Amino acid sequence: MDFVQNFPFFSIILSMLSGIISSVLPGKAAKWVNTAVIFISGVLSWVLLLYLMRKGESYTYMMGHFPAPWGNEIRAGVLEAGTALFFCIIMLLSLFGGRKKLEEEVDSEKHNLYYILMDLMLSSLLALVYTNDLFTAYVFVEINTIAACGLIMIRQNGRTIEAAVRYMIMSLLGSGLLLMGICMLYDLTGHLLMSNIHEQVKALASSGQYRTPLLVTIALMSVGLAIKSALFPFHAWLPDAYGYSTVSSAAVLSSLVSKGYIFLLMKIVYRVIGVTVFDDSRIIDVLFVFGLMGMIFGSLSAIRENDIRRMIAYSSVAQIGYIYMGIGMGTEAGMAASVFHILSHAATKSLLFVAAIGLTDVSKGSRKFIDLTGAAYRNKWAGVAFTVGSLSMVGVPLFSGFISKLLFAQAAVQNSGKMLPALIVLGISTILNAIYFMKTVIRIYTPVDSINNTADTAGDMVYAYKNRRSYTTALICFTILNVILGVSSQPVVDLIGQGLAMFS
């Protein structure tokens, strides 16, 4: 075994250990430990990605070198390593962009707790990406849930506590359904390792045994993960959770947490149930329909909002719908489009949340659209960054969102049965995206009257943002990342195709 094959295990354990170490450190030290761990995990993922691209095949890593059913396994391929690397980049930039705001919004004695939660979040995301054991995946789903709930409520005001309780209720409902599905699958197959389950499911499907229990199992796991990833109509917890948490929490929750659950669902489709059995179950058609509904109703809810952060949050409901639409197409092209949109949405939505806080802070802290008039002139970096993110969400060429919609359109054309509804909803959703994002861009670039444009409105806040180098750096990096995904997308798409080939 090559030494580099240990890197997924090292990344997960390092993240968990850093949370334990940070519990006895002051906030500032915990911050630097967290930053170092994310950076190191990203470097390990990058080296692993290069190794797997050169090797051309995935591998399994037995924990403690004990075979099933006593041991546990990690499985790594190009898609896993690339996703882990991207998650580390997004988390690092999200923390950089919201670091100064975190110091203002969270009590100083809770700073170390915040970074402990981020360490646990990172470890759970990496474990969901790499694990080859279904029950281990469930364990880290729960760790992810607890960490996300803590990140929401750490501000300790009424809205965040209410949002955290609502998130916990819905998330536990999803976790319960997922656990029931795993228990039934274990009862049917006698295995927890994904590859072993897959072999037994194929045998059951070919023999026709336990057809109804298997269908119920697939439905339970799919609905459970759909609830946890905020697929319409299970999204009621999302606007408050994203809208009232700290900016770093909102960026991480919207761009990474839901994507971790979706990535697990993709692993279940490919490695546990199998694409053919999953297609035959017709559950895939249900996900397709709810994905289309999410694209429309999420956008309509965003249009009705008068709060910029809740508007961005409702936009996430629509973007989650895009991903499930791609999965629901049941083709490799649709799945590839969904994977690319996971990356595109993660880069863009974090950019929008980080930029939005810069706009609200130079508008007397107000998040109402009327008060954001001219905010892009008071904070130029945030204005440009928000415009880039908005253009990407609409699907303007040169940005990552355009490539996502192009890939979804190409995948729809290849599926004659679902082509018409997919293309129609894709077009309607794009128009709706343009309505609420361009409305916001016009508002922030509308000059205010000279009477209202006083020093009291802007002065001190503009000066404060001039000294926030980490904030500006995060905006620039997010913008560059978005443009790279837009203008140099083919290598990424090829990598996704290679990864999906290894996935099964």
One Martini backbone bead per residue (centre of mass of N, CA, C, O) as a GRO file, in nm:
protein
  504
    1MET     BB    1   0.095   0.037   0.023
    2ASP     BB    2   0.058   0.357  -0.016
    3PHE     BB    3   0.093   0.634   0.178
    4VAL     BB    4  -0.132   0.817   0.042
    5GLN     BB    5  -0.377   0.623   0.132
    6ASN     BB    6  -0.393   0.762   0.431
    7PHE     BB    7  -0.515   1.055   0.398
    8PRO     BB    8  -0.817   1.029   0.469
    9PHE     BB    9  -0.769   0.938   0.759
   10PHE     BB   10  -0.600   1.178   0.850
   11SER     BB   11  -0.814   1.399   0.802
   12ILE     BB   12  -1.033   1.299   0.997
   13ILE     BB   13  -0.863   1.272   1.257
   14LEU     BB   14  -0.748   1.560   1.264
   15SER     BB   15  -1.021   1.702   1.295
   16MET     BB   16  -1.106   1.566   1.561
   17LEU     BB   17  -0.854   1.638   1.732
   18SER     BB   18  -0.880   1.948   1.708
   19GLY     BB   19  -1.139   1.965   1.875
   20ILE     BB   20  -1.015   1.863   2.137
   21ILE     BB   21  -0.783   2.068   2.161
   22SER     BB   22  -0.965   2.334   2.146
   23SER     BB   23  -1.111   2.299   2.430
   24VAL     BB   24  -0.823   2.420   2.577
   25LEU     BB   25  -0.840   2.677   2.408
   26PRO     BB   26  -0.830   2.967   2.299
   27GLY     BB   27  -0.978   3.131   2.046
   28LYS     BB   28  -0.723   3.208   1.880
   29ALA     BB   29  -0.593   2.928   1.876
   30ALA     BB   30  -0.836   2.776   1.753
   31LYS     BB   31  -0.831   2.927   1.487
   32TRP     BB   32  -0.545   2.831   1.391
   33VAL     BB   33  -0.602   2.531   1.404
   34ASN     BB   34  -0.834   2.529   1.203
   35THR     BB   35  -0.680   2.649   0.964
   36ALA     BB   36  -0.458   2.430   0.951
   37VAL     BB   37  -0.643   2.184   0.908
   38ILE     BB   38  -0.775   2.270   0.647
   39PHE     BB   39  -0.516   2.303   0.487
   40ILE     BB   40  -0.404   2.016   0.523
   41SER     BB   41  -0.649   1.868   0.407
   42GLY     BB   42  -0.625   1.999   0.129
   43VAL     BB   43  -0.342   1.894   0.059
   44LEU     BB   44  -0.405   1.593   0.086
   45SER     BB   45  -0.628   1.595  -0.133
   46TRP     BB   46  -0.446   1.693  -0.365
   47VAL     BB   47  -0.244   1.459  -0.363
   48LEU     BB   48  -0.455   1.236  -0.399
   49LEU     BB   49  -0.565   1.333  -0.670
   50LEU     BB   50  -0.303   1.300  -0.830
   51TYR     BB   51  -0.270   0.997  -0.773
   52LEU     BB   52  -0.547   0.903  -0.898
   53MET     BB   53  -0.504   1.017  -1.182
   54ARG     BB   54  -0.254   0.837  -1.236
   55LYS     BB   55  -0.382   0.557  -1.163
   56GLY     BB   56  -0.712   0.524  -1.251
   57GLU     BB   57  -0.813   0.427  -0.953
   58SER     BB   58  -0.960   0.301  -0.694
   59TYR     BB   59  -0.972   0.254  -0.326
   60THR     BB   60  -0.929   0.060  -0.033
   61TYR     BB   61  -0.947   0.115   0.335
   62MET     BB   62  -0.858  -0.051   0.618
   63MET     BB   63  -0.939  -0.030   0.939
   64GLY     BB   64  -0.684  -0.193   1.094
   65HIS     BB   65  -0.700  -0.441   0.887
   66PHE     BB   66  -1.007  -0.524   0.910
   67PRO     BB   67  -1.243  -0.710   0.805
   68ALA     BB   68  -1.535  -0.788   0.729
   69PRO     BB   69  -1.745  -0.702   1.002
   70TRP     BB   70  -1.517  -0.559   1.193
   71GLY     BB   71  -1.448  -0.350   0.999
   72ASN     BB   72  -1.348  -0.057   0.819
   73GLU     BB   73  -1.410   0.168   0.535
   74ILE     BB   74  -1.231   0.329   0.275
   75ARG     BB   75  -1.311   0.526  -0.023
   76ALA     BB   76  -1.108   0.628  -0.310
   77GLY     BB   77  -1.140   0.886  -0.555
   78VAL     BB   78  -1.158   1.143  -0.760
   79LEU     BB   79  -1.428   1.255  -0.648
   80GLU     BB   80  -1.353   1.256  -0.348
   81ALA     BB   81  -1.094   1.427  -0.356
   82GLY     BB   82  -1.216   1.674  -0.501
   83THR     BB   83  -1.438   1.734  -0.294
   84ALA     BB   84  -1.258   1.769  -0.046
   85LEU     BB   85  -1.095   2.004  -0.157
   86PHE     BB   86  -1.335   2.197  -0.206
   87PHE     BB   87  -1.439   2.206   0.085
   88CYS     BB   88  -1.184   2.333   0.206
   89ILE     BB   89  -1.185   2.594   0.043
   90ILE     BB   90  -1.466   2.700   0.126
   91MET     BB   91  -1.424   2.701   0.433
   92LEU     BB   92  -1.181   2.889   0.443
   93LEU     BB   93  -1.313   3.136   0.298
   94SER     BB   94  -1.558   3.166   0.486
   95LEU     BB   95  -1.392   3.231   0.741
   96PHE     BB   96  -1.244   3.476   0.632
   97GLY     BB   97  -1.503   3.647   0.557
   98GLY     BB   98  -1.630   3.609   0.881
   99ARG     BB   99  -1.427   3.678   1.115
  100LYS     BB  100  -1.495   3.970   1.208
  101LYS     BB  101  -1.798   3.920   1.253
  102LEU     BB  102  -1.768   3.705   1.470
  103GLU     BB  103  -1.643   3.898   1.687
  104GLU     BB  104  -1.919   4.064   1.707
  105GLU     BB  105  -2.152   3.822   1.739
  106VAL     BB  106  -1.959   3.660   1.935
  107ASP     BB  107  -1.862   3.561   2.214
  108SER     BB  108  -1.544   3.524   2.321
  109GLU     BB  109  -1.595   3.253   2.497
  110LYS     BB  110  -1.710   3.105   2.207
  111HIS     BB  111  -1.485   3.073   1.993
  112ASN     BB  112  -1.379   2.787   2.047
  113LEU     BB  113  -1.653   2.649   1.994
  114TYR     BB  114  -1.676   2.726   1.699
  115TYR     BB  115  -1.414   2.570   1.605
  116ILE     BB  116  -1.505   2.296   1.698
  117LEU     BB  117  -1.748   2.277   1.508
  118MET     BB  118  -1.579   2.303   1.249
  119ASP     BB  119  -1.414   2.049   1.292
  120LEU     BB  120  -1.657   1.855   1.293
  121MET     BB  121  -1.761   1.933   1.018
  122LEU     BB  122  -1.516   1.845   0.856
  123SER     BB  123  -1.506   1.547   0.945
  124SER     BB  124  -1.792   1.473   0.843
  125LEU     BB  125  -1.754   1.545   0.544
  126LEU     BB  126  -1.514   1.357   0.490
  127ALA     BB  127  -1.660   1.097   0.576
  128LEU     BB  128  -1.892   1.110   0.366
  129VAL     BB  129  -1.697   1.094   0.123
  130TYR     BB  130  -1.513   0.822   0.212
  131THR     BB  131  -1.699   0.621   0.307
  132ASN     BB  132  -1.792   0.245   0.300
  133ASP     BB  133  -1.999   0.281   0.545
  134LEU     BB  134  -2.324   0.318   0.641
  135PHE     BB  135  -2.311   0.361   0.953
  136THR     BB  136  -2.085   0.566   0.957
  137ALA     BB  137  -2.243   0.772   0.798
  138TYR     BB  138  -2.460   0.815   1.014
  139VAL     BB  139  -2.280   0.917   1.239
  140PHE     BB  140  -2.180   1.172   1.069
  141VAL     BB  141  -2.456   1.292   1.029
  142GLU     BB  142  -2.494   1.360   1.334
  143ILE     BB  143  -2.246   1.535   1.367
  144ASN     BB  144  -2.332   1.740   1.156
  145THR     BB  145  -2.596   1.827   1.294
  146ILE     BB  146  -2.479   1.933   1.560
  147ALA     BB  147  -2.284   2.138   1.439
  148ALA     BB  148  -2.495   2.303   1.282
  149CYS     BB  149  -2.668   2.384   1.523
  150GLY     BB  150  -2.442   2.538   1.674
  151LEU     BB  151  -2.383   2.747   1.443
  152ILE     BB  152  -2.663   2.881   1.458
  153MET     BB  153  -2.690   2.937   1.797
  154ILE     BB  154  -2.427   3.103   1.891
  155ARG     BB  155  -2.560   3.396   1.906
  156GLN     BB  156  -2.806   3.404   2.110
  157ASN     BB  157  -3.087   3.454   1.975
  158GLY     BB  158  -3.410   3.414   1.902
  159ARG     BB  159  -3.382   3.334   1.597
  160THR     BB  160  -3.155   3.117   1.624
  161ILE     BB  161  -3.297   2.928   1.820
  162GLU     BB  162  -3.542   2.873   1.645
  163ALA     BB  163  -3.381   2.770   1.400
  164ALA     BB  164  -3.239   2.534   1.548
  165VAL     BB  165  -3.492   2.380   1.633
  166ARG     BB  166  -3.606   2.340   1.350
  167TYR     BB  167  -3.362   2.197   1.237
  168MET     BB  168  -3.356   1.960   1.438
  169ILE     BB  169  -3.630   1.840   1.378
  170MET     BB  170  -3.593   1.788   1.072
  171SER     BB  171  -3.322   1.635   1.090
  172LEU     BB  172  -3.422   1.401   1.272
  173LEU     BB  173  -3.626   1.299   1.076
  174GLY     BB  174  -3.422   1.227   0.856
  175SER     BB  175  -3.243   1.040   1.032
  176GLY     BB  176  -3.463   0.834   1.102
  177LEU     BB  177  -3.517   0.739   0.813
  178LEU     BB  178  -3.231   0.652   0.749
  179LEU     BB  179  -3.204   0.440   0.978
  180MET     BB  180  -3.437   0.262   0.889
  181GLY     BB  181  -3.315   0.194   0.614
  182ILE     BB  182  -3.054   0.063   0.720
  183CYS     BB  183  -3.187  -0.160   0.890
  184MET     BB  184  -3.340  -0.295   0.655
  185LEU     BB  185  -3.086  -0.348   0.483
  186TYR     BB  186  -2.946  -0.528   0.692
  187ASP     BB  187  -3.176  -0.740   0.703
  188LEU     BB  188  -3.155  -0.815   0.391
  189THR     BB  189  -2.814  -0.850   0.374
  190GLY     BB  190  -2.596  -0.840   0.631
  191HIS     BB  191  -2.475  -0.545   0.568
  192LEU     BB  192  -2.258  -0.228   0.566
  193LEU     BB  193  -2.101  -0.245   0.329
  194MET     BB  194  -2.148  -0.121   0.025
  195SER     BB  195  -2.040  -0.348  -0.163
  196ASN     BB  196  -2.194  -0.582  -0.022
  197ILE     BB  197  -2.478  -0.473  -0.057
  198HIS     BB  198  -2.479  -0.457  -0.365
  199GLU     BB  199  -2.465  -0.761  -0.418
  200GLN     BB  200  -2.732  -0.834  -0.268
  201VAL     BB  201  -2.924  -0.649  -0.425
  202LYS     BB  202  -2.880  -0.780  -0.700
  203ALA     BB  203  -2.983  -1.059  -0.613
  204LEU     BB  204  -3.267  -0.969  -0.526
  205ALA     BB  205  -3.354  -0.839  -0.795
  206SER     BB  206  -3.315  -1.095  -0.979
  207SER     BB  207  -3.516  -1.281  -0.792
  208GLY     BB  208  -3.760  -1.095  -0.652
  209GLN     BB  209  -3.697  -1.046  -0.366
  210TYR     BB  210  -3.812  -0.817  -0.155
  211ARG     BB  211  -3.939  -0.575  -0.315
  212THR     BB  212  -4.092  -0.399  -0.107
  213PRO     BB  213  -3.873  -0.357   0.112
  214LEU     BB  214  -3.673  -0.226  -0.087
  215LEU     BB  215  -3.849   0.016  -0.163
  216VAL     BB  216  -3.876   0.129   0.124
  217THR     BB  217  -3.576   0.170   0.173
  218ILE     BB  218  -3.522   0.373  -0.054
  219ALA     BB  219  -3.730   0.582   0.041
  220LEU     BB  220  -3.621   0.644   0.323
  221MET     BB  221  -3.335   0.742   0.241
  222SER     BB  222  -3.421   0.960   0.038
  223VAL     BB  223  -3.604   1.131   0.224
  224GLY     BB  224  -3.405   1.182   0.451
  225LEU     BB  225  -3.193   1.337   0.267
  226ALA     BB  226  -3.392   1.547   0.158
  227ILE     BB  227  -3.450   1.685   0.426
  228LYS     BB  228  -3.147   1.755   0.500
  229SER     BB  229  -3.116   1.917   0.203
  230ALA     BB  230  -3.384   2.090   0.136
  231LEU     BB  231  -3.605   1.970  -0.024
  232PHE     BB  232  -3.873   2.013  -0.181
  233PRO     BB  233  -4.094   2.059   0.104
  234PHE     BB  234  -3.825   2.046   0.330
  235HIS     BB  235  -3.743   2.387   0.381
  236ALA     BB  236  -3.846   2.551   0.638
  237TRP     BB  237  -3.561   2.579   0.797
  238LEU     BB  238  -3.365   2.747   0.607
  239PRO     BB  239  -3.400   3.065   0.617
  240ASP     BB  240  -3.325   3.102   0.922
  241ALA     BB  241  -3.056   2.948   0.931
  242TYR     BB  242  -2.918   3.139   0.708
  243GLY     BB  243  -3.027   3.436   0.792
  244TYR     BB  244  -2.919   3.437   1.131
  245SER     BB  245  -2.651   3.356   1.109
  246THR     BB  246  -2.351   3.365   1.062
  247VAL     BB  247  -2.174   3.412   0.781
  248SER     BB  248  -2.003   3.154   0.795
  249SER     BB  249  -2.233   2.961   0.854
  250ALA     BB  250  -2.404   3.021   0.604
  251ALA     BB  251  -2.188   2.942   0.396
  252VAL     BB  252  -2.146   2.648   0.494
  253LEU     BB  253  -2.437   2.544   0.498
  254SER     BB  254  -2.511   2.609   0.194
  255SER     BB  255  -2.241   2.474   0.051
  256LEU     BB  256  -2.193   2.187   0.233
  257VAL     BB  257  -2.399   2.031   0.405
  258SER     BB  258  -2.608   1.952   0.186
  259LYS     BB  259  -2.385   1.820   0.000
  260GLY     BB  260  -2.312   1.583   0.181
  261TYR     BB  261  -2.589   1.441   0.156
  262ILE     BB  262  -2.592   1.418  -0.152
  263PHE     BB  263  -2.335   1.251  -0.176
  264LEU     BB  264  -2.450   1.012  -0.021
  265LEU     BB  265  -2.679   0.954  -0.218
  266MET     BB  266  -2.495   0.887  -0.456
  267LYS     BB  267  -2.363   0.643  -0.319
  268ILE     BB  268  -2.622   0.482  -0.290
  269VAL     BB  269  -2.691   0.463  -0.589
  270TYR     BB  270  -2.414   0.330  -0.681
  271ARG     BB  271  -2.304   0.137  -0.419
  272VAL     BB  272  -2.575   0.010  -0.297
  273ILE     BB  273  -2.818  -0.019  -0.505
  274GLY     BB  274  -2.802   0.091  -0.787
  275VAL     BB  275  -2.900   0.224  -1.077
  276THR     BB  276  -3.104   0.014  -1.182
  277VAL     BB  277  -3.269  -0.025  -0.919
  278PHE     BB  278  -3.335   0.274  -0.877
  279ASP     BB  279  -3.494   0.311  -1.140
  280ASP     BB  280  -3.708   0.080  -1.087
  281SER     BB  281  -3.838   0.220  -0.824
  282ARG     BB  282  -3.923   0.539  -0.900
  283ILE     BB  283  -3.792   0.741  -0.702
  284ILE     BB  284  -3.649   0.916  -0.916
  285ASP     BB  285  -3.912   1.062  -1.009
  286VAL     BB  286  -3.971   1.206  -0.745
  287LEU     BB  287  -3.711   1.373  -0.736
  288PHE     BB  288  -3.761   1.518  -1.002
  289VAL     BB  289  -4.024   1.665  -0.927
  290PHE     BB  290  -3.916   1.811  -0.670
  291GLY     BB  291  -3.696   1.959  -0.816
  292LEU     BB  292  -3.878   2.130  -1.000
  293MET     BB  293  -4.040   2.262  -0.771
  294GLY     BB  294  -3.799   2.398  -0.630
  295MET     BB  295  -3.716   2.586  -0.866
  296ILE     BB  296  -3.982   2.753  -0.846
  297PHE     BB  297  -4.060   2.802  -0.537
  298GLY     BB  298  -3.790   2.917  -0.447
  299SER     BB  299  -3.799   3.166  -0.636
  300LEU     BB  300  -4.071   3.285  -0.542
  301SER     BB  301  -3.979   3.332  -0.249
  302ALA     BB  302  -3.745   3.524  -0.321
  303ILE     BB  303  -3.915   3.748  -0.454
  304ARG     BB  304  -4.087   3.813  -0.180
  305GLU     BB  305  -3.842   3.918  -0.052
  306ASN     BB  306  -3.689   4.189   0.179
  307ASP     BB  307  -3.437   4.001   0.247
  308ILE     BB  308  -3.128   3.927   0.145
  309ARG     BB  309  -3.063   3.662   0.306
  310ARG     BB  310  -3.336   3.516   0.253
  311MET     BB  311  -3.313   3.524  -0.049
  312ILE     BB  312  -3.059   3.347  -0.066
  313ALA     BB  313  -3.183   3.106   0.080
  314TYR     BB  314  -3.414   3.048  -0.124
  315SER     BB  315  -3.222   2.996  -0.358
  316SER     BB  316  -3.122   2.721  -0.247
  317VAL     BB  317  -3.377   2.565  -0.306
  318ALA     BB  318  -3.349   2.584  -0.614
  319GLN     BB  319  -3.059   2.456  -0.633
  320ILE     BB  320  -3.137   2.184  -0.515
  321GLY     BB  321  -3.334   2.121  -0.743
  322TYR     BB  322  -3.125   2.091  -0.964
  323ILE     BB  323  -2.978   1.845  -0.847
  324TYR     BB  324  -3.231   1.656  -0.838
  325MET     BB  325  -3.289   1.667  -1.135
  326GLY     BB  326  -3.028   1.528  -1.227
  327ILE     BB  327  -3.071   1.267  -1.068
  328GLY     BB  328  -3.366   1.210  -1.191
  329MET     BB  329  -3.270   1.134  -1.485
  330GLY     BB  330  -3.076   0.868  -1.476
  331THR     BB  331  -2.796   0.983  -1.576
  332GLU     BB  332  -2.471   1.059  -1.624
  333ALA     BB  333  -2.519   1.352  -1.717
  334GLY     BB  334  -2.697   1.436  -1.477
  335MET     BB  335  -2.490   1.371  -1.255
  336ALA     BB  336  -2.265   1.557  -1.357
  337ALA     BB  337  -2.431   1.818  -1.332
  338SER     BB  338  -2.474   1.795  -1.025
  339VAL     BB  339  -2.179   1.799  -0.940
  340PHE     BB  340  -2.110   2.072  -1.065
  341HIS     BB  341  -2.331   2.228  -0.900
  342ILE     BB  342  -2.207   2.185  -0.629
  343LEU     BB  343  -1.960   2.359  -0.690
  344SER     BB  344  -2.096   2.617  -0.794
  345HIS     BB  345  -2.280   2.673  -0.548
  346ALA     BB  346  -2.062   2.687  -0.333
  347ALA     BB  347  -1.905   2.931  -0.455
  348THR     BB  348  -2.153   3.131  -0.486
  349LYS     BB  349  -2.306   3.132  -0.209
  350SER     BB  350  -2.070   3.225  -0.039
  351LEU     BB  351  -2.026   3.489  -0.189
  352LEU     BB  352  -2.308   3.614  -0.126
  353PHE     BB  353  -2.297   3.613   0.184
  354VAL     BB  354  -2.035   3.775   0.217
  355ALA     BB  355  -2.126   4.023   0.051
  356ALA     BB  356  -2.389   4.096   0.207
  357ILE     BB  357  -2.253   4.186   0.475
  358GLY     BB  358  -2.112   4.433   0.345
  359LEU     BB  359  -2.376   4.579   0.261
  360THR     BB  360  -2.519   4.597   0.542
  361ASP     BB  361  -2.289   4.743   0.707
  362VAL     BB  362  -2.330   5.008   0.500
  363SER     BB  363  -2.664   5.004   0.607
  364LYS     BB  364  -2.699   5.002   0.924
  365GLY     BB  365  -2.759   4.674   0.923
  366SER     BB  366  -2.953   4.647   0.697
  367ARG     BB  367  -3.159   4.401   0.492
  368LYS     BB  368  -3.318   4.595   0.337
  369PHE     BB  369  -3.357   4.708   0.022
  370ILE     BB  370  -3.401   5.015   0.074
  371ASP     BB  371  -3.120   5.034   0.246
  372LEU     BB  372  -2.928   4.928  -0.009
  373THR     BB  373  -2.901   5.183  -0.144
  374GLY     BB  374  -2.578   5.221  -0.272
  375ALA     BB  375  -2.386   4.998  -0.137
  376ALA     BB  376  -2.169   4.956  -0.371
  377TYR     BB  377  -2.030   5.239  -0.309
  378ARG     BB  378  -1.952   5.179  -0.001
  379ASN     BB  379  -1.881   4.867  -0.111
  380LYS     BB  380  -1.714   4.764  -0.377
  381TRP     BB  381  -1.637   4.468  -0.335
  382ALA     BB  382  -1.920   4.364  -0.263
  383GLY     BB  383  -2.060   4.457  -0.521
  384VAL     BB  384  -1.898   4.291  -0.725
  385ALA     BB  385  -1.938   4.014  -0.594
  386PHE     BB  386  -2.248   4.008  -0.604
  387THR     BB  387  -2.267   4.034  -0.910
  388VAL     BB  388  -2.120   3.774  -0.982
  389GLY     BB  389  -2.310   3.583  -0.827
  390SER     BB  390  -2.568   3.665  -0.981
  391LEU     BB  391  -2.476   3.593  -1.270
  392SER     BB  392  -2.431   3.296  -1.203
  393MET     BB  393  -2.723   3.224  -1.114
  394VAL     BB  394  -2.850   3.303  -1.391
  395GLY     BB  395  -2.633   3.222  -1.642
  396VAL     BB  396  -2.382   3.374  -1.727
  397PRO     BB  397  -2.134   3.397  -1.910
  398LEU     BB  398  -1.812   3.307  -1.739
  399PHE     BB  399  -1.978   3.144  -1.532
  400SER     BB  400  -2.066   2.866  -1.353
  401GLY     BB  401  -2.380   2.868  -1.395
  402PHE     BB  402  -2.376   2.827  -1.702
  403ILE     BB  403  -2.258   2.542  -1.704
  404SER     BB  404  -2.476   2.406  -1.543
  405LYS     BB  405  -2.715   2.468  -1.740
  406LEU     BB  406  -2.587   2.335  -1.984
  407LEU     BB  407  -2.566   2.048  -1.864
  408PHE     BB  408  -2.868   2.013  -1.806
  409ALA     BB  409  -2.962   2.049  -2.099
  410GLN     BB  410  -2.800   1.813  -2.219
  411ALA     BB  411  -2.925   1.594  -2.037
  412ALA     BB  412  -3.219   1.637  -2.126
  413VAL     BB  413  -3.183   1.569  -2.431
  414GLN     BB  414  -3.092   1.260  -2.356
  415ASN     BB  415  -3.399   1.260  -2.222
  416SER     BB  416  -3.699   1.213  -2.358
  417GLY     BB  417  -3.897   1.182  -2.107
  418LYS     BB  418  -3.758   1.465  -1.952
  419MET     BB  419  -3.703   1.708  -2.136
  420LEU     BB  420  -3.942   1.908  -2.133
  421PRO     BB  421  -3.968   1.975  -1.825
  422ALA     BB  422  -3.672   2.055  -1.784
  423LEU     BB  423  -3.653   2.292  -1.989
  424ILE     BB  424  -3.888   2.462  -1.889
  425VAL     BB  425  -3.794   2.497  -1.591
  426LEU     BB  426  -3.517   2.611  -1.658
  427GLY     BB  427  -3.625   2.869  -1.792
  428ILE     BB  428  -3.803   2.978  -1.564
  429SER     BB  429  -3.585   2.987  -1.343
  430THR     BB  430  -3.400   3.188  -1.486
  431ILE     BB  431  -3.599   3.422  -1.484
  432LEU     BB  432  -3.639   3.432  -1.178
  433ASN     BB  433  -3.345   3.483  -1.106
  434ALA     BB  434  -3.327   3.755  -1.253
  435ILE     BB  435  -3.530   3.910  -1.090
  436TYR     BB  436  -3.395   3.896  -0.792
  437PHE     BB  437  -3.095   3.960  -0.861
  438MET     BB  438  -3.117   4.215  -1.043
  439LYS     BB  439  -3.274   4.382  -0.842
  440THR     BB  440  -3.041   4.395  -0.638
  441VAL     BB  441  -2.822   4.519  -0.818
  442ILE     BB  442  -2.976   4.777  -0.884
  443ARG     BB  443  -3.006   4.874  -0.594
  444ILE     BB  444  -2.691   4.890  -0.514
  445TYR     BB  445  -2.655   5.093  -0.789
  446THR     BB  446  -2.837   5.309  -0.665
  447PRO     BB  447  -2.839   5.623  -0.613
  448VAL     BB  448  -2.849   5.841  -0.366
  449ASP     BB  449  -2.939   6.095  -0.209
  450SER     BB  450  -2.771   6.361  -0.077
  451ILE     BB  451  -2.931   6.354   0.191
  452ASN     BB  452  -2.880   6.038   0.257
  453ASN     BB  453  -2.560   6.064   0.186
  454THR     BB  454  -2.417   6.028   0.468
  455ALA     BB  455  -2.190   5.970   0.712
  456ASP     BB  456  -2.395   5.804   0.883
  457THR     BB  457  -2.433   5.582   0.663
  458ALA     BB  458  -2.103   5.519   0.601
  459GLY     BB  459  -1.814   5.609   0.689
  460ASP     BB  460  -1.718   5.413   0.924
  461MET     BB  461  -1.778   5.149   0.766
  462VAL     BB  462  -1.584   5.188   0.533
  463TYR     BB  463  -1.329   5.206   0.707
  464ALA     BB  464  -1.353   4.926   0.830
  465TYR     BB  465  -1.333   4.767   0.549
  466LYS     BB  466  -1.043   4.859   0.470
  467ASN     BB  467  -0.921   4.664   0.720
  468ARG     BB  468  -1.040   4.391   0.573
  469ARG     BB  469  -0.848   4.167   0.427
  470SER     BB  470  -0.986   3.891   0.455
  471TYR     BB  471  -1.248   3.972   0.320
  472THR     BB  472  -1.136   4.063   0.044
  473THR     BB  473  -0.986   3.801  -0.021
  474ALA     BB  474  -1.235   3.619  -0.027
  475LEU     BB  475  -1.382   3.760  -0.258
  476ILE     BB  476  -1.163   3.725  -0.472
  477CYS     BB  477  -1.144   3.413  -0.460
  478PHE     BB  478  -1.438   3.351  -0.526
  479THR     BB  479  -1.439   3.493  -0.798
  480ILE     BB  480  -1.214   3.330  -0.932
  481LEU     BB  481  -1.344   3.053  -0.897
  482ASN     BB  482  -1.595   3.115  -1.066
  483VAL     BB  483  -1.445   3.180  -1.330
  484ILE     BB  484  -1.293   2.915  -1.363
  485LEU     BB  485  -1.554   2.739  -1.384
  486GLY     BB  486  -1.648   2.901  -1.646
  487VAL     BB  487  -1.371   2.895  -1.845
  488SER     BB  488  -1.251   2.596  -1.708
  489SER     BB  489  -1.457   2.332  -1.717
  490GLN     BB  490  -1.359   2.077  -1.870
  491PRO     BB  491  -1.163   1.947  -1.663
  492VAL     BB  492  -1.384   1.912  -1.450
  493VAL     BB  493  -1.578   1.738  -1.617
  494ASP     BB  494  -1.373   1.512  -1.670
  495LEU     BB  495  -1.327   1.445  -1.373
  496ILE     BB  496  -1.617   1.366  -1.311
  497GLY     BB  497  -1.632   1.135  -1.515
  498GLN     BB  498  -1.402   0.972  -1.389
  499GLY     BB  499  -1.529   0.950  -1.106
  500LEU     BB  500  -1.794   0.801  -1.187
  501ALA     BB  501  -1.652   0.552  -1.301
  502MET     BB  502  -1.531   0.483  -1.009
  503PHE     BB  503  -1.781   0.484  -0.818
  504SER     BB  504  -1.889   0.182  -0.912
   0.00000   0.00000   0.00000
